[in-house]
Amino acid sequence: MDWDKLRIFHAVADAGSLTHAGDALHLSQSAVSRQIRALEEALGTTLFHRHARGLILTEQGELLFEATSSMAKKLDSASARIRDSEEEVFGELRVTTTTGFGTLWLAPRLTKLYEKYPDLKIDLMLEERVLDLPMREADVAVRMKEPAQADLIRKRLLNIRMRLYATSEYLAKWGSPEKIEDLRKHRLICQTPRTPQVQAGAQLARQVLAFDQSSTLTVNNYFGVLQAVLNHIGIGILPDYLTADFNDLQRVLPDLESVEIPIFLAYPEELRSSRRVTAFRDFIQEEITNYRRFKAGDST
């Protein structure tokens, strides 16, 4: 088979559209269409069902797409290894994590990584959806649960808990709750229940919301919850790692917290020797060590 036609077929199958595939490949729609027709003629089969909403793979197309996906994965892996210098760290590293951890903890610390490796290009993908590392949707993942995918190197970084926090200014004005029933008198700030989130945080929110507060604020990510708490709007449910960076956060009802939530670092086995991955792994482990030292000092 013609490798160039297979590359175009893979792009079309992945996009489900000749137009979108053409945009990605910098080819006209007609050029893409000609290549697909030529491939179908060479194979003597139909690869796509055409309809008004786009393209759907036939059974034969599914078989070929499975093969081209495997090829693309291996080519990406080979390319990553080739690009890795023996002495320098440069090039693109795709990192995926949750919106909360990425915006509130990871992004502010990346200055240190760039200072050490100024030629590194990081593509930080923040979303609750778990990306497929073996299929190279990302190079490295930091997730709030142990990855279930095979062929991954995984390391537990630390355990966190969801807790209740408010600012000293808010508590001075409205008072500190002494028991959970006192939360009825306060405005609770938490993630929107229907938003994808860590289950432990959702369970804690349900437990607190059961007291039927007269006023609440729900936000679809922890960044918004934090901003509301820092602006003295109410008492918020937030991850405990934020106390290292926001000194004004005061713990509310110290006996009330979620179960432990593990944070894992994971990357494909085939990237074990990648200089970029190693640099990121060492960086985040050092930052976690610094956080643990802060936490140990804060508890004494």
C-alpha positions in Angstrom: 0.0 0.0 0.0 1.0 3.6 -0.6 2.2 5.1 2.7 1.1 8.6 1.8 -2.5 7.4 1.0 -2.5 5.5 4.3 -1.5 8.7 6.1 -4.4 10.6 4.5 -6.8 7.7 5.1 -5.9 7.8 8.8 -6.4 11.5 9.1 -9.9 11.2 7.4 -10.9 8.3 9.6 -9.8 10.2 12.7 -11.6 13.4 11.7 -14.7 11.8 10.2 -14.6 14.5 7.5 -12.7 15.2 4.3 -12.7 19.0 5.1 -11.3 18.6 8.6 -8.7 16.1 7.4 -7.7 18.4 4.6 -7.2 21.3 7.1 -5.0 19.1 9.3 -3.0 17.9 6.3 -2.9 21.3 4.5 -4.5 19.7 1.5 -7.7 20.6 -0.5 -10.8 18.6 0.1 -10.7 17.4 -3.5 -7.1 16.2 -3.2 -8.0 14.3 -0.1 -11.0 12.8 -1.8 -8.9 11.7 -4.8 -6.4 9.9 -2.5 -9.2 8.1 -0.7 -10.8 6.9 -3.9 -7.4 5.8 -5.2 -6.8 3.8 -2.0 -10.3 2.2 -2.2 -9.7 1.2 -5.9 -6.2 -0.2 -5.0 -7.8 -2.3 -2.2 -10.9 -3.2 -4.2 -13.2 -2.2 -1.3 -15.2 0.7 0.2 -13.6 2.2 3.3 -16.3 4.8 4.1 -20.0 5.2 4.1 -20.8 8.8 3.0 -23.7 10.7 4.4 -24.8 14.3 5.0 -23.2 14.4 8.5 -19.8 13.1 7.5 -18.1 9.8 7.0 -18.5 6.5 8.8 -16.0 3.7 8.5 -17.1 0.4 6.9 -16.1 -2.9 8.4 -13.1 -3.0 6.1 -12.3 0.6 6.9 -12.4 -0.2 10.7 -9.8 -2.9 10.1 -7.5 -0.6 8.2 -7.9 2.2 10.7 -6.9 -0.2 13.5 -3.7 -0.9 11.6 -2.9 2.7 10.8 -3.6 3.7 14.4 -1.0 1.1 15.5 1.4 2.4 12.9 0.9 6.0 14.0 1.6 5.1 17.6 4.8 3.3 16.7 5.9 6.2 14.5 5.2 8.7 17.3 7.2 6.7 19.7 10.2 6.4 17.3 10.0 10.1 16.6 10.0 10.9 20.3 13.1 8.7 20.9 14.9 10.3 17.9 14.2 13.8 19.1 15.5 13.1 22.5 19.1 14.4 22.8 21.5 12.4 24.9 22.6 15.6 26.7 19.9 18.2 26.3 16.2 18.4 27.1 14.2 20.1 24.3 11.1 19.6 22.1 7.4 19.1 23.0 6.1 17.3 26.0 2.3 16.8 26.2 1.1 16.7 29.8 -2.4 16.0 30.9 -4.0 16.5 34.3 -7.2 17.7 35.8 -8.3 21.4 35.5 -8.0 21.9 39.3 -4.6 20.4 39.8 -3.2 21.9 36.6 -4.3 25.5 37.2 -3.9 25.6 41.0 -0.8 23.6 41.6 1.2 22.6 38.5 1.1 25.6 36.2 2.4 28.1 38.9 5.4 25.8 39.5 6.4 25.3 35.8 8.7 28.4 36.1 11.3 26.3 37.8 11.1 23.7 35.0 11.5 26.3 32.3 14.4 27.9 34.1 16.3 24.6 34.0 15.2 23.6 30.5 14.4 26.8 28.5 14.0 25.0 25.2 11.3 22.7 26.5 7.8 23.1 24.9 5.0 21.9 27.2 1.5 21.3 25.9 -0.6 21.3 29.1 -3.9 19.6 28.5 -6.4 20.3 31.4 -9.5 18.2 31.4 -11.3 15.6 33.5 -11.4 13.1 30.6 -8.7 10.4 31.0 -6.5 10.6 27.8 -5.2 7.4 26.3 -1.4 7.4 27.0 -0.6 4.1 25.1 -2.3 5.7 22.0 -0.1 8.8 22.5 -2.9 11.3 23.2 -0.5 12.6 25.8 3.1 11.7 27.0 2.6 12.1 30.7 -0.5 12.1 33.0 -1.0 13.3 36.5 -4.3 11.9 37.7 -6.4 11.6 40.8 -6.7 7.8 40.6 -4.4 5.0 39.6 -4.4 4.5 35.8 -6.0 1.3 34.6 -4.3 1.2 31.2 -1.7 -1.4 30.5 1.9 -0.8 29.6 2.2 2.3 31.8 4.9 3.3 34.3 3.0 4.7 37.3 4.1 6.3 40.5 2.0 7.4 43.5 3.1 11.0 44.2 1.1 11.8 47.3 -2.3 11.5 48.9 -4.6 14.6 49.3 -8.0 15.3 51.0 -10.8 17.6 50.3 -11.5 20.0 53.2 -13.4 23.1 54.1 -11.7 26.5 53.9 -12.5 30.2 54.3 -10.5 33.3 54.6 -9.7 34.9 58.0 -11.6 38.0 56.9 -14.7 36.0 56.2 -14.6 34.1 59.5 -14.0 37.3 61.4 -17.1 38.7 59.9 -19.4 35.7 60.0 -17.9 33.5 62.7 -16.4 30.1 62.6 -18.7 27.1 62.6 -18.1 24.8 65.6 -20.2 21.9 64.4 -21.4 20.7 61.0 -25.0 21.9 61.7 -23.6 25.5 61.9 -23.0 25.5 58.2 -26.6 26.3 57.7 -25.7 29.9 58.6 -23.0 30.1 56.0 -22.7 30.2 52.2 -21.1 27.0 50.9 -19.0 27.1 47.7 -18.3 23.9 45.9 -18.1 22.2 42.5 -21.4 21.8 40.6 -22.6 18.3 41.5 -23.2 17.4 37.8 -19.6 18.4 36.9 -17.1 15.6 36.4 -14.9 15.6 39.5 -13.1 13.6 42.1 -15.7 11.3 43.7 -14.4 12.0 47.2 -15.0 15.7 46.8 -18.5 15.1 45.4 -19.3 12.9 48.4 -18.1 15.6 50.9 -20.2 18.3 49.0 -23.3 16.1 49.3 -22.7 15.6 53.0 -22.5 19.3 53.6 -25.3 20.4 51.2 -27.6 18.0 53.1 -27.9 20.8 55.7 -29.9 22.9 53.2 -28.0 26.2 53.3 -30.0 29.3 52.4 -27.3 30.4 50.0 -24.7 28.5 48.0 -22.3 29.1 45.1 -21.5 26.2 42.7 -18.7 26.4 40.1 -17.7 23.9 37.5 -14.1 23.8 38.5 -11.9 24.3 41.6 -10.2 27.4 40.2 -13.5 29.2 40.4 -14.2 27.8 43.9 -10.8 29.1 45.1 -11.3 32.5 43.6 -14.7 32.8 45.4 -13.2 31.7 48.7 -10.3 34.1 48.4 -12.8 36.9 47.8 -14.6 36.2 51.1 -17.8 34.9 49.6 -18.2 31.9 51.8 -16.8 28.5 52.9 -15.4 26.4 50.1 -14.6 22.7 49.6 -11.0 22.6 48.3 -8.0 20.3 48.0 -5.6 20.5 50.9 -2.5 21.1 48.7 -3.6 24.7 48.2 -2.6 25.6 51.8 1.1 25.7 50.6 0.4 28.6 48.3 -2.5 30.5 49.9 -1.7 31.5 53.5 -5.0 33.1 54.1 -6.9 29.9 53.7 -8.2 28.9 57.2 -9.3 25.4 57.9 -13.0 25.1 58.9 -14.4 22.2 61.0 -11.0 20.3 61.1 -12.7 16.9 61.8 -14.6 17.1 58.5 -12.8 16.0 55.4 -12.9 13.5 52.5 -11.2 10.1 52.3 -7.7 10.2 50.9 -7.3 10.8 47.2 -4.1 9.4 45.6 -2.3 11.4 42.9 -0.4 9.3 40.3 2.2 10.2 37.7 2.0 7.9 34.7 3.6 7.6 31.3 4.0 4.8 28.6 6.7 2.2 29.1 8.1 3.1 25.7 9.0 6.6 27.0 11.0 5.3 29.9 14.3 6.7 28.4 12.8 10.0 27.1 14.8 12.9 28.4 11.8 15.1 28.4 9.7 12.7 30.4 12.6 12.1 32.9 13.0 15.9 33.3 9.3 16.4 34.1 9.2 13.3 36.4 12.2 14.6 38.4 10.8 18.1 38.5 7.4 17.1 39.8 8.9 14.7 42.4 11.1 17.5 43.7 8.1 19.8 44.0 6.1 17.1 45.8 9.0 16.7 48.2 9.0 20.4 48.9 5.3 20.3 49.5 5.6 17.4 51.9 8.2 19.3 53.9 5.9 22.3 54.1 3.0 20.1 55.2 5.2 18.4 57.9 6.3 21.8 59.2 2.8 23.2 59.1 1.5 20.3 61.2 4.1 20.7 64.0 
